[in-house]
Amino acid sequence: MADKKPALSLIATPGRRKAMFEVAREAERRGYAGIYVPSPFAGFAFCQALAHETKTIPFGTAIAPIYTRTPEDYAQAVGFIHEVSGGRFRFGIGVAHEPSLERMGIKPGKPLADTRRFVERLRATPRAGDLPPIVLATLRSKMLALGSEIGDGIVFANGARSHMAKSLSGLTEAQRRDENFFIGDMIPTCVSDDIEAAKAVNRKTLTGYLQLPNYRNYWKEAGYREEMEAVEAAIAKGDTASLPSLMSDRWLADTTIFGPPAKVREEVQAWYEAGIRTPILVPSSAAGNALKAVEEVMAVFD
């Protein structure tokens, strides 16, 4: 595992879309494990373009929200990407987050039942062609069990490394051994010799996630009840400005990667050893923009 490169999370923000194609091609040339794209800034469209802009690197959504398009429409689109990319695409799906759905005027239902129904309808769509592997976003045990039952893989975001052994025990032994069953985690990553600055960047990245009850409930299960209860007390008082100060170093080190290149390499190796087959580094920079962040992360593994 020591020489294996992780995957990258890329976002093609307005004004940098063509530049991100070049980043994707460079990641392909350097042998990264994949490119995984979250939903903001037309993430699904970026994946469609990656089918043509790259030739060999695996890529996928991480994740596409199930409520924004019908399963039948998604089926035709992902069947297309799967075919023209030569089978390199993974369709990562999830219920997304209630605040973002509410901003779009979407009322979410019951996550487990809705996800099951979505996958059933997706696979039942006629004349969509062969479909890509379907990867379910997961945090807690019930969704992981559903991913084990009906999915071709699972992907965490901001998972706690110390809790992974317990989480992954919900998969079958065959799935834990099967290289084709996707097991990934989106990990906020900041490369910097200034460790305190890197930690501050990751704290900023996770501030929004701390305000989501499903994440707090997961982190409580993972052993961070005291931190999460302090966060909930601050939110109840309307004091969201204090949230970064409530993120303990222990929690931050368990859910993110930060520090100089040698430390980042060690941490990625530790994620492999924890059972994450595909660590997906989500780059941020203490000294520049998104392109600078990706450059810093890629330099770690040269």
Secondary structure, 3 states (H helix, E strand, C coil): CCCCCCEEECCCCCCCHHHHHHHHHHHHHHCCCCEEECCCCCHHHHHHHHHHHCCCCCEEECCEECCCCCHHHHHHHHHHHHHHCCCCEEEEEECCCHHHHHHCCCCCCCHHHHHHHHHHHHHHCCCCCCCCCEEEECCCHHHHHHHHHHCCEEEEECCCHHHHHHHHCCCCHHHHHCCCCEEEEEEEEEECCCHHHHHHHHHHHHHHHHCCHHHHHHHHHCCCHHHHHHHHHHHHCCCHHHHHHHCCHHHHHHHCEEECHHHHHHHHHHHHHCCCCEEEEEEECCCCCHHHHHHHHHHHCC
